[in-house]
Amino acid sequence: MKKIFTVIVIVIFGFSVQAQDAQKAKDLLEDVYSTVTSYDNIKIDFTYVLENPDAGVKQETQGNVTLKGNKYIANLFGSTQMFDGTKVYTIVPDNEEVTIEDKTDDDDTVTPSKMLTFYKEGHNYAWDILQNVSGRKIQFVKLTPIDSNSEIKTILLGVDAQTKHIYKLIETGKNGTKTTITVNSFKSNQTLSKSLFTFDEAKFEDEGYYIIKN
């Protein structure tokens, strides 16, 4: 009887610790959310790595994104994508092509405008490892999608414990694909051009671009 009681205590204590860790993780991400949403705008330079060892795939590139509210302009893989609050413009210089689409409401799509706040809903949280990166304390939080049909297995978010900025995102898919985004530079409240999020269709037509409207 004493042994059974001891096991029950251990199990209860284990659940209690897990619950506390989950709350700590959630509280940390709430701090991140409060911090990033307090800025008028954010400019980020990052490294993007896509890996799938089974498929023999590894891609690495540099990118950057500027966000203001729900508007954004992002540069990655030699193309530019901009959202002006209503439409998404994808500009591909190599093809001299611009695609114009209405805003997507797909909740499963992590767009640049959601990349710093997507974790707010739809996940279970767990406290993970603490790493020292060049003198910075990076606390990782593990996110597991609540939706069992999600193609995402887990997401690790590395948060700078001092600034409450996201430093690294590691997304692992159920198909074995791992996507890692590492923030190299994070700037806030910059002076932005008033026309930064304005698409000049006439300019691109004059330059010979083919405009596709979906």
DRENKE-756713 format. One record per atom (N, C-alpha, C): residue number from 1; atom name; x, y, z. Coordinates in steps of 0.001 Angstrom, whole numbers. Example, Ala and Ser with C-alpha at 12.3 -4.5 7.8 and 13.67 -1.06 7.14 Angstrom:
DRENKE-756713
- pos, site, px, py, pz
- 1, N, 13190, -5690, 7800
- 1, CA, 12300, -4500, 7800
- 1, C, 13200, -3300, 7800
- 2, N, 12850, -2250, 7080
- 2, CA, 13670, -1060, 7140
- 2, C, 12900, 30, 7870
This chain:
DRENKE-756713
- pos, site, px, py, pz
- 1, N, 841, -1204, 0
- 1, CA, 0, 0, 0
- 1, C, 874, 1252, 0
- 2, N, 1951, 1225, 784
- 2, CA, 2851, 2370, 864
- 2, C, 3491, 2642, -501
- 3, N, 3867, 1545, -1198
- 3, CA, 4500, 1679, -2515
- 3, C, 3526, 2282, -3527
- 4, N, 2267, 1816, -3476
- 4, CA, 1241, 2336, -4393
- 4, C, 1023, 3822, -4143
- 5, N, 979, 4197, -2857
- 5, CA, 792, 5602, -2498
- 5, C, 1947, 6459, -3035
- 6, N, 3171, 5925, -2926
- 6, CA, 4353, 6644, -3417
- 6, C, 4267, 6869, -4927
- 7, N, 3843, 5840, -5655
- 7, CA, 3704, 5949, -7108
- 7, C, 2676, 7015, -7469
- 8, N, 1544, 7019, -6736
- 8, CA, 488, 8002, -6995
- 8, C, 1014, 9419, -6772
- 9, N, 1773, 9612, -5696
- 9, CA, 2344, 10925, -5399
- 9, C, 3283, 11375, -6515
- 10, N, 4119, 10445, -7002
- 10, CA, 5063, 10755, -8081
- 10, C, 4317, 11158, -9342
- 11, N, 3254, 10408, -9676
- 11, CA, 2466, 10707, -10874
- 11, C, 1826, 12082, -10765
- 12, N, 1215, 12357, -9604
- 12, CA, 559, 13644, -9389
- 12, C, 1582, 14773, -9466
- 13, N, 2750, 14549, -8836
- 13, CA, 3802, 15564, -8852
- 13, C, 4280, 15811, -10284
- 14, N, 4394, 14726, -11052
- 14, CA, 4823, 14838, -12448
- 14, C, 3860, 15676, -13264
- 15, N, 2558, 15408, -13094
- 15, CA, 1548, 16198, -13812
- 15, C, 1604, 17658, -13381
- 16, N, 1850, 17895, -12091
- 16, CA, 1907, 19255, -11569
- 16, C, 3073, 20018, -12185
- 17, N, 4234, 19366, -12264
- 17, CA, 5418, 19993, -12854
- 17, C, 5180, 20304, -14325
- 18, N, 4557, 19363, -15055
- 18, CA, 4263, 19585, -16464
- 18, C, 3331, 20781, -16648
- 19, N, 2330, 20872, -15770
- 19, CA, 1374, 21975, -15853
- 19, C, 2078, 23312, -15581
- 20, N, 2985, 23313, -14596
- 20, CA, 3722, 24535, -14277
- 20, C, 4627, 24945, -15424
- 21, N, 5300, 23955, -16031
- 21, CA, 6186, 24233, -17164
- 21, C, 5392, 24763, -18353
- 22, N, 4216, 24188, -18594
- 22, CA, 3370, 24650, -19690
- 22, C, 2938, 26093, -19459
- 23, N, 2620, 26423, -18221
- 23, CA, 2215, 27788, -17898
- 23, C, 3385, 28750, -18052
- 24, N, 4598, 28313, -17635
- 24, CA, 5786, 29150, -17813
- 24, C, 6018, 29441, -19288
- 25, N, 5870, 28395, -20113
- 25, CA, 6068, 28550, -21552
- 25, C, 5046, 29523, -22126
- 26, N, 3790, 29371, -21718
- 26, CA, 2737, 30253, -22209
- 26, C, 2974, 31691, -21770
- 27, N, 3410, 31872, -20524
- 27, CA, 3678, 33219, -20006
- 27, C, 4814, 33883, -20778
- 28, N, 5856, 33109, -21103
- 28, CA, 6977, 33660, -21858
- 28, C, 6516, 34122, -23238
- 29, N, 5694, 33307, -23903
- 29, CA, 5207, 33675, -25230
- 29, C, 4240, 34859, -25169
- 30, N, 3536, 35004, -24057
- 30, CA, 2689, 36192, -23879
- 30, C, 3570, 37437, -23788
- 31, N, 4729, 37305, -23108
- 31, CA, 5678, 38425, -23027
- 31, C, 6209, 38780, -24420
- 32, N, 6505, 37748, -25218
- 32, CA, 6978, 37971, -26588
- 32, C, 5910, 38706, -27400
- 33, N, 4674, 38240, -27289
- 33, CA, 3559, 38846, -28029
- 33, C, 3386, 40317, -27645
- 34, N, 3417, 40595, -26341
- 34, CA, 3254, 41976, -25863
- 34, C, 4379, 42865, -26383
- 35, N, 5597, 42295, -26429
- 35, CA, 6756, 43071, -26886
- 35, C, 6664, 43397, -28365
- 36, N, 6449, 42386, -29203
- 36, CA, 6483, 42624, -30660
- 36, C, 5292, 43455, -31134
- 37, N, 4155, 43337, -30466
- 37, CA, 2981, 44113, -30883
- 37, C, 3036, 45556, -30370
- 38, N, 4008, 45859, -29515
- 38, CA, 4151, 47234, -29018
- 38, C, 4923, 48114, -29997
- 39, N, 5611, 47493, -30971
- 39, CA, 6409, 48259, -31921
- 39, C, 5542, 48783, -33071
- 40, N, 5913, 49950, -33579
- 40, CA, 5214, 50493, -34743
- 40, C, 5561, 49689, -35993
- 41, N, 6814, 49272, -36106
- 41, CA, 7246, 48439, -37225
- 41, C, 8464, 47623, -36811
- 42, N, 8756, 46586, -37593
- 42, CA, 9879, 45688, -37303
- 42, C, 10580, 45338, -38606
- 43, N, 11921, 45340, -38582
- 43, CA, 12718, 44906, -39727
- 43, C, 13624, 43759, -39266
- 44, N, 13576, 42648, -39995
- 44, CA, 14318, 41454, -39601
- 44, C, 15133, 40932, -40779
- 45, N, 16411, 40632, -40521
- 45, CA, 17240, 39880, -41464
- 45, C, 17382, 38481, -40884
- 46, N, 17234, 37457, -41715
- 46, CA, 17255, 36097, -41186
- 46, C, 17914, 35114, -42144
- 47, N, 18272, 33956, -41598
- 47, CA, 18769, 32833, -42385
- 47, C, 17690, 31764, -42409
- 48, N, 17408, 31244, -43602
- 48, CA, 16356, 30241, -43788
- 48, C, 17005, 28947, -44272
- 49, N, 16742, 27855, -43551
- 49, CA, 17292, 26552, -43925
- 49, C, 16156, 25533, -43998
- 50, N, 16082, 24814, -45119
- 50, CA, 15089, 23752, -45315
- 50, C, 15837, 22442, -45517
- 51, N, 15516, 21427, -44679
- 51, CA, 16224, 20150, -44751
- 51, C, 15254, 18971, -44723
- 52, N, 15551, 17974, -45549
- 52, CA, 14874, 16685, -45476
- 52, C, 15897, 15624, -45877
- 53, N, 16590, 15053, -44881
- 53, CA, 17664, 14086, -45164
- 53, C, 17211, 12898, -46004
- 54, N, 16003, 12410, -45758
- 54, CA, 15508, 11245, -46507
- 54, C, 15352, 11557, -47992
- 55, N, 14995, 12808, -48286
- 55, CA, 14805, 13208, -49681
- 55, C, 16070, 13820, -50281
- 56, N, 17121, 13923, -49462
- 56, CA, 18366, 14506, -49942
- 56, C, 18263, 15985, -50247
- 57, N, 17422, 16690, -49477
- 57, CA, 17175, 18107, -49722
- 57, C, 17796, 18956, -48623
- 58, N, 18546, 19974, -49027
- 58, CA, 19022, 20988, -48084
- 58, C, 19170, 22304, -48837
- 59, N, 18391, 23293, -48431
- 59, CA, 18439, 24622, -49033
- 59, C, 18724, 25636, -47942
- 60, N, 19594, 26578, -48244
- 60, CA, 19900, 27636, -47283
- 60, C, 19989, 28960, -48022
- 61, N, 19356, 29981, -47477
- 61, CA, 19384, 31290, -48101
- 61, C, 19190, 32368, -47042
- 62, N, 19474, 33594, -47441
- 62, CA, 19265, 34745, -46565
- 62, C, 17989, 35457, -46997
- 63, N, 17296, 36061, -46051
- 63, CA, 16084, 36796, -46366
- 63, C, 15897, 37959, -45421
- 64, N, 14901, 38778, -45706
- 64, CA, 14565, 39882, -44811
- 64, C, 13094, 40208, -44955
- 65, N, 12551, 40807, -43922
- 65, CA, 11138, 41170, -43932
- 65, C, 10948, 42441, -43108
- 66, N, 10063, 43292, -43596
- 66, CA, 9660, 44495, -42863
- 66, C, 8166, 44387, -42597
- 67, N, 7770, 44566, -41336
- 67, CA, 6369, 44431, -40943
- 67, C, 5879, 45705, -40267
- 68, N, 4657, 46086, -40607
- 68, CA, 3989, 47213, -39938
- 68, C, 2515, 46858, -39841
- 69, N, 2066, 46563, -38633
- 69, CA, 698, 46074, -38473
- 69, C, 574, 44751, -39200
- 70, N, -449, 44623, -40055
- 70, CA, -601, 43394, -40826
- 70, C, 20, 43511, -42219
- 71, N, 634, 44650, -42513
- 71, CA, 1302, 44835, -43798
- 71, C, 2737, 44313, -43717
- 72, N, 3249, 43878, -44857
- 72, CA, 4629, 43402, -44866
- 72, C, 5216, 43459, -46263
- 73, N, 6555, 43427, -46320
- 73, CA, 7280, 43232, -47562
- 73, C, 8447, 42311, -47238
- 74, N, 8526, 41191, -47942
- 74, CA, 9523, 40166, -47635
- 74, C, 10312, 39815, -48885
- 75, N, 11612, 39574, -48693
- 75, CA, 12495, 39165, -49783
- 75, C, 13108, 37820, -49443
- 76, N, 12887, 36828, -50322
- 76, CA, 13385, 35477, -50090
- 76, C, 13438, 34730, -51416
- 77, N, 14500, 33933, -51607
- 77, CA, 14660, 33133, -52825
- 77, C, 14577, 33985, -54099
- 78, N, 15107, 35200, -54033
- 78, CA, 15176, 36032, -55227
- 78, C, 13872, 36674, -55642
- 79, N, 12840, 36554, -54829
- 79, CA, 11557, 37188, -55140
- 79, C, 11112, 38058, -53970
- 80, N, 10174, 38927, -54247
- 80, CA, 9637, 39833, -53233
- 80, C, 8140, 39605, -53106
- 81, N, 7667, 39522, -51874
- 81, CA, 6227, 39421, -51641
- 81, C, 5803, 40574, -50740
- 82, N, 4744, 41239, -51139
- 82, CA, 4258, 42387, -50380
- 82, C, 2763, 42255, -50136
- 83, N, 2331, 42648, -48942
- 83, CA, 910, 42686, -48608
- 83, C, 590, 44102, -48161
- 84, N, -344, 44741, -48855
- 84, CA, -667, 46139, -48562
- 84, C, -1879, 46293, -47652
- 85, N, -2342, 45175, -47106
- 85, CA, -3516, 45204, -46246
- 85, C, -4743, 44652, -46931
- 86, N, -4668, 44550, -48263
- 86, CA, -5794, 44047, -49054
- 86, C, -5370, 42937, -50010
- 87, N, -4294, 43175, -50733
- 87, CA, -3830, 42221, -51738
- 87, C, -2378, 41824, -51506
- 88, N, -2050, 40617, -51996
- 88, CA, -682, 40102, -51918
- 88, C, -59, 40207, -53303
- 89, N, 1125, 40801, -53364
- 89, CA, 1854, 40976, -54622
- 89, C, 3138, 40159, -54550
- 90, N, 3316, 39236, -55488
- 90, CA, 4532, 38437, -55557
- 90, C, 5297, 38830, -56813
- 91, N, 6493, 39372, -56604
- 91, CA, 7300, 39914, -57698
- 91, C, 8504, 39004, -57935
- 92, N, 8611, 38462, -59143
- 92, CA, 9715, 37556, -59489
- 92, C, 10523, 38188, -60617
- 93, N, 11632, 38873, -60301
- 93, CA, 12431, 39558, -61327
- 93, C, 12969, 38632, -62406
- 94, N, 13372, 37408, -62042
- 94, CA, 13929, 36488, -63042
- 94, C, 12936, 36191, -64154
- 95, N, 11644, 36141, -63814
- 95, CA, 10602, 35865, -64804
- 95, C, 9928, 37135, -65327
- 96, N, 10333, 38278, -64740
- 96, CA, 9671, 39550, -65040
- 96, C, 8157, 39384, -64936
- 97, N, 7748, 38931, -63754
- 97, CA, 6346, 38563, -63545
- 97, C, 5876, 39034, -62168
- 98, N, 4647, 39508, -62118
- 98, CA, 4017, 39897, -60855
- 98, C, 2665, 39201, -60755
- 99, N, 2440, 38527, -59628
- 99, CA, 1137, 37895, -59381
- 99, C, 413, 38674, -58293
- 100, N, -834, 39041, -58570
- 100, CA, -1635, 39805, -57607
- 100, C, -2803, 38936, -57160
- 101, N, -2911, 38741, -55838
- 101, CA, -3962, 37884, -55290
- 101, C, -4643, 38578, -54118
- 102, N, -5893, 38203, -53872
- 102, CA, -6570, 38681, -52674
- 102, C, -5939, 38033, -51456
- 103, N, -6050, 38689, -50321
- 103, CA, -5511, 38160, -49072
- 103, C, -6071, 36772, -48794
- 104, N, -5197, 35859, -48347
- 104, CA, -5650, 34521, -47980
- 104, C, -6077, 34494, -46525
- 105, N, -7136, 33754, -46234
- 105, CA, -7608, 33599, -44853
- 105, C, -7295, 32204, -44322
- 106, N, -6340, 31533, -44965
- 106, CA, -5959, 30185, -44552
- 106, C, -5233, 30246, -43216
- 107, N, -5870, 29760, -42159
- 107, CA, -5289, 29815, -40820
- 107, C, -4024, 28977, -40689
- 108, N, -3844, 27975, -41573
- 108, CA, -2681, 27105, -41486
- 108, C, -1448, 27721, -42129
- 109, N, -1631, 28817, -42863
- 109, CA, -516, 29447, -43549
- 109, C, 133, 30481, -42645
- 110, N, 1434, 30293, -42356
- 110, CA, 2167, 31253, -41536
- 110, C, 2745, 32304, -42476
- 111, N, 2025, 33401, -42679
- 111, CA, 2480, 34483, -43536
- 111, C, 3465, 35354, -42764
- 112, N, 4246, 36208, -43470
- 112, CA, 5156, 37099, -42747
- 112, C, 4471, 37938, -41678
- 113, N, 3224, 38353, -41944
- 113, CA, 2522, 39176, -40960
- 113, C, 2155, 38402, -39698
- 114, N, 2182, 37063, -39796
- 114, CA, 1866, 36244, -38619
- 114, C, 3091, 35553, -38034
- 115, N, 4270, 35763, -38633
- 115, CA, 5427, 34966, -38236
- 115, C, 5870, 35219, -36794
- 116, N, 5515, 36379, -36231
- 116, CA, 5898, 36674, -34856
- 116, C, 4751, 36484, -33867
- 117, N, 3568, 36107, -34374
- 117, CA, 2417, 35980, -33475
- 117, C, 1599, 34715, -33705
- 118, N, 2021, 33851, -34649
- 118, CA, 1223, 32680, -35023
- 118, C, 1016, 31710, -33860
- 119, N, 1930, 31720, -32898
- 119, CA, 1918, 30781, -31773
- 119, C, 828, 31099, -30759
- 120, N, 141, 32230, -30934
- 120, CA, -821, 32713, -29938
- 120, C, -1959, 31724, -29707
- 121, N, -2361, 30992, -30750
- 121, CA, -3484, 30074, -30631
- 121, C, -3165, 28757, -31332
- 122, N, -3874, 27712, -30909
- 122, CA, -3820, 26445, -31629
- 122, C, -2691, 25515, -31274
- 123, N, -2011, 25776, -30141
- 123, CA, -886, 24923, -29765
- 123, C, -915, 24573, -28279
- 124, N, -320, 23427, -27970
- 124, CA, 25, 23095, -26593
- 124, C, 1471, 23528, -26378
- 125, N, 1789, 23957, -25154
- 125, CA, 3099, 24513, -24874
- 125, C, 3869, 23661, -23869
- 126, N, 5199, 23627, -24043
- 126, CA, 6061, 22923, -23086
- 126, C, 7368, 23688, -22958
- 127, N, 7875, 23756, -21727
- 127, CA, 9160, 24400, -21445
- 127, C, 10265, 23485, -21943
- 128, N, 11236, 24035, -22688
- 128, CA, 12297, 23206, -23263
- 128, C, 13658, 23699, -22775
- 129, N, 14702, 23455, -23575
- 129, CA, 16065, 23719, -23113
- 129, C, 16409, 25206, -23124
- 130, N, 17442, 25554, -22337
- 130, CA, 18015, 26895, -22305
- 130, C, 19399, 26810, -22922
- 131, N, 19662, 27637, -23932
- 131, CA, 20961, 27631, -24596
- 131, C, 21653, 28970, -24421
- 132, N, 22987, 28929, -24372
- 132, CA, 23791, 30140, -24357
- 132, C, 24329, 30342, -25765
- 133, N, 23889, 31410, -26430
- 133, CA, 24314, 31693, -27796
- 133, C, 25067, 33029, -27807
- 134, N, 26390, 32938, -27867
- 134, CA, 27240, 34146, -27878
- 134, C, 26904, 35076, -26720
- 135, N, 26707, 34486, -25541
- 135, CA, 26424, 35277, -24346
- 135, C, 24961, 35611, -24145
- 136, N, 24118, 35239, -25092
- 136, CA, 22676, 35482, -24960
- 136, C, 21995, 34217, -24461
- 137, N, 21084, 34387, -23518
- 137, CA, 20318, 33242, -23012
- 137, C, 19081, 33059, -23887
- 138, N, 19044, 31924, -24589
- 138, CA, 17929, 31625, -25480
- 138, C, 17109, 30489, -24874
- 139, N, 15892, 30826, -24450
- 139, CA, 14996, 29840, -23856
- 139, C, 14069, 29285, -24938
- 140, N, 14076, 27967, -25078
- 140, CA, 13223, 27345, -26089
- 140, C, 11895, 26890, -25485
- 141, N, 10857, 27077, -26276
- 141, CA, 9514, 26616, -25931
- 141, C, 9072, 25672, -27040
- 142, N, 8523, 24530, -26655
- 142, CA, 8078, 23540, -27638
- 142, C, 6580, 23675, -27847
- 143, N, 6182, 23825, -29110
- 143, CA, 4775, 23943, -29471
- 143, C, 4341, 22693, -30226
- 144, N, 3205, 22163, -29837
- 144, CA, 2621, 21014, -30527
- 144, C, 1218, 21396, -30981
- 145, N, 934, 21301, -32287
- 145, CA, -402, 21686, -32772
- 145, C, -1506, 20879, -32094
- 146, N, -2563, 21564, -31709
- 146, CA, -3718, 20892, -31114
- 146, C, -4447, 20059, -32175
- 147, N, -4468, 20551, -33397
- 147, CA, -5117, 19853, -34503
- 147, C, -4289, 18629, -34895
- 148, N, -4814, 17454, -34669
- 148, CA, -4088, 16214, -34975
- 148, C, -3881, 16013, -36472
- 149, N, -4624, 16749, -37300
- 149, CA, -4474, 16635, -38752
- 149, C, -3428, 17591, -39318
- 150, N, -2836, 18377, -38452
- 150, CA, -1817, 19316, -38899
- 150, C, -624, 18573, -39484
- 151, N, -23, 19144, -40538
- 151, CA, 1162, 18547, -41139
- 151, C, 2413, 18843, -40330
- 152, N, 2278, 19696, -39321
- 152, CA, 3402, 20058, -38462
- 152, C, 3448, 19135, -37246
- 153, N, 4618, 18589, -36966
- 153, CA, 4795, 17726, -35800
- 153, C, 5076, 18558, -34556
- 154, N, 6107, 19372, -34634
- 154, CA, 6461, 20245, -33506
- 154, C, 7090, 21531, -34024
- 155, N, 7062, 22547, -33183
- 155, CA, 7769, 23803, -33450
- 155, C, 8543, 24168, -32190
- 156, N, 9821, 24456, -32353
- 156, CA, 10626, 24967, -31255
- 156, C, 10856, 26452, -31486
- 157, N, 10489, 27280, -30501
- 157, CA, 10716, 28711, -30581
- 157, C, 11787, 29086, -29566
- 158, N, 12887, 29645, -30055
- 158, CA, 13944, 30120, -29175
- 158, C, 13757, 31596, -28914
- 159, N, 13593, 31963, -27646
- 159, CA, 13306, 33344, -27265
- 159, C, 14484, 33926, -26497
- 160, N, 14928, 35111, -26893
- 160, CA, 15959, 35828, -26142
- 160, C, 15349, 36238, -24802
- 161, N, 15884, 35685, -23722
- 161, CA, 15288, 35894, -22404
- 161, C, 15321, 37353, -21965
- 162, N, 16249, 38144, -22502
- 162, CA, 16347, 39545, -22101
- 162, C, 15439, 40445, -22926
- 163, N, 15528, 40328, -24244
- 163, CA, 14765, 41233, -25110
- 163, C, 13340, 40768, -25369
- 164, N, 13069, 39477, -25133
- 164, CA, 11768, 38853, -25440
- 164, C, 11479, 38878, -26948
- 165, N, 12549, 38779, -27737
- 165, CA, 12432, 38667, -29187
- 165, C, 12645, 37209, -29581
- 166, N, 11972, 36771, -30637
- 166, CA, 12204, 35427, -31148
- 166, C, 13553, 35406, -31867
- 167, N, 14422, 34482, -31475
- 167, CA, 15742, 34347, -32086
- 167, C, 15770, 33226, -33120
- 168, N, 15042, 32144, -32838
- 168, CA, 15083, 31000, -33749
- 168, C, 13751, 30270, -33761
- 169, N, 13371, 29778, -34940
- 169, CA, 12192, 28929, -35107
- 169, C, 12627, 27653, -35808
- 170, N, 12303, 26516, -35212
- 170, CA, 12619, 25219, -35816
- 170, C, 11313, 24442, -35949
- 171, N, 10853, 24294, -37187
- 171, CA, 9598, 23582, -37451
- 171, C, 9902, 22218, -38045
- 172, N, 9365, 21168, -37426
- 172, CA, 9546, 19808, -37921
- 172, C, 8211, 19273, -38414
- 173, N, 8180, 18871, -39684
- 173, CA, 6956, 18345, -40264
- 173, C, 6838, 16852, -40050
- 174, N, 5638, 16337, -40180
- 174, CA, 5414, 14903, -40027
- 174, C, 6083, 14105, -41145
- 175, N, 6434, 14783, -42240
- 175, CA, 7114, 14095, -43351
- 175, C, 8638, 14130, -43203
- 176, N, 9119, 14656, -42049
- 176, CA, 10555, 14679, -41791
- 176, C, 11253, 15945, -42227
- 177, N, 10534, 16856, -42870
- 177, CA, 11138, 18115, -43302
- 177, C, 11312, 19056, -42113
- 178, N, 12506, 19635, -41997
- 178, CA, 12776, 20580, -40909
- 178, C, 13112, 21949, -41500
- 179, N, 12387, 22952, -41041
- 179, CA, 12621, 24329, -41465
- 179, C, 13147, 25129, -40287
- 180, N, 14294, 25792, -40479
- 180, CA, 14900, 26583, -39406
- 180, C, 15059, 28026, -39859
- 181, N, 14538, 28949, -39076
- 181, CA, 14705, 30376, -39341
- 181, C, 15461, 30975, -38160
- 182, N, 16628, 31560, -38449
- 182, CA, 17450, 32180, -37411
- 182, C, 17513, 33679, -37661
- 183, N, 17151, 34459, -36669
- 183, CA, 17153, 35918, -36800
- 183, C, 18572, 36446, -36614
- 184, N, 19083, 37124, -37638
- 184, CA, 20430, 37696, -37570
- 184, C, 20410, 39153, -37126
- 185, N, 19324, 39846, -37438
- 185, CA, 19203, 41251, -37072
- 185, C, 17739, 41580, -36829
- 186, N, 17466, 42269, -35727
- 186, CA, 16093, 42644, -35353
- 186, C, 16099, 44130, -35012
- 187, N, 15371, 44920, -35815
- 187, CA, 15276, 46355, -35568
- 187, C, 13807, 46752, -35475
- 188, N, 13524, 47699, -34613
- 188, CA, 12139, 48133, -34434
- 188, C, 12025, 49647, -34558
- 189, N, 10802, 50085, -34863
- 189, CA, 10474, 51510, -34932
- 189, C, 11430, 52290, -35838
- 190, N, 11618, 51751, -37061
- 190, CA, 12473, 52403, -38044
- 190, C, 11673, 53448, -38838
- 191, N, 12402, 54374, -39481
- 191, CA, 11761, 55342, -40361
- 191, C, 11514, 54676, -41711
- 192, N, 10246, 54508, -42075
- 192, CA, 9888, 53812, -43307
- 192, C, 9306, 54791, -44324
- 193, N, 9564, 54505, -45597
- 193, CA, 8970, 55307, -46665
- 193, C, 7454, 55154, -46640
- 194, N, 6734, 56232, -46882
- 194, CA, 5272, 56181, -46883
- 194, C, 4733, 55291, -48004
- 195, N, 5544, 55085, -49048
- 195, CA, 5102, 54286, -50185
- 195, C, 5640, 52854, -50145
- 196, N, 6235, 52465, -49013
- 196, CA, 6880, 51151, -48935
- 196, C, 5911, 50014, -49242
- 197, N, 4679, 50124, -48770
- 197, CA, 3700, 49049, -48956
- 197, C, 2681, 49376, -50060
- 198, N, 3086, 50245, -50980
- 198, CA, 2226, 50621, -52097
- 198, C, 2764, 50010, -53388
- 199, N, 1939, 49266, -54081
- 199, CA, 2363, 48635, -55334
- 199, C, 2084, 49562, -56507
- 200, N, 3124, 49859, -57287
- 200, CA, 3010, 50743, -58455
- 200, C, 2914, 49873, -59712
- 201, N, 1689, 49536, -60096
- 201, CA, 1490, 48641, -61236
- 201, C, 2033, 49227, -62528
- 202, N, 1832, 50525, -62725
- 202, CA, 2291, 51176, -63961
- 202, C, 3802, 51076, -64111
- 203, N, 4509, 51200, -63003
- 203, CA, 5977, 51118, -63029
- 203, C, 6433, 49763, -63559
- 204, N, 5814, 48697, -63067
- 204, CA, 6215, 47359, -63495
- 204, C, 5792, 47079, -64940
- 205, N, 4656, 47616, -65342
- 205, CA, 4225, 47456, -66741
- 205, C, 5201, 48157, -67679
- 206, N, 5674, 49342, -67273
- 206, CA, 6643, 50082, -68085
- 206, C, 7962, 49324, -68204
- 207, N, 8286, 48523, -67175
- 207, CA, 9529, 47765, -67174
- 207, C, 9364, 46413, -67886
- 208, N, 8162, 46171, -68430
- 208, CA, 7945, 44985, -69214
- 208, C, 7513, 43750, -68435
- 209, N, 7089, 43944, -67181
- 209, CA, 6647, 42820, -66372
- 209, C, 5263, 42337, -66829
- 210, N, 5062, 41039, -66737
- 210, CA, 3759, 40447, -67028
- 210, C, 2956, 40421, -65731
- 211, N, 1790, 41030, -65722
- 211, CA, 957, 41145, -64511
- 211, C, -138, 40077, -64559
- 212, N, -157, 39216, -63529
- 212, CA, -1174, 38168, -63417
- 212, C, -2098, 38518, -62261
- 213, N, -3389, 38627, -62516
- 213, CA, -4350, 38950, -61474
- 213, C, -5262, 37755, -61227
- 214, N, -5189, 37209, -60013
- 214, CA, -6010, 36052, -59656
- 214, C, -7223, 36483, -58826
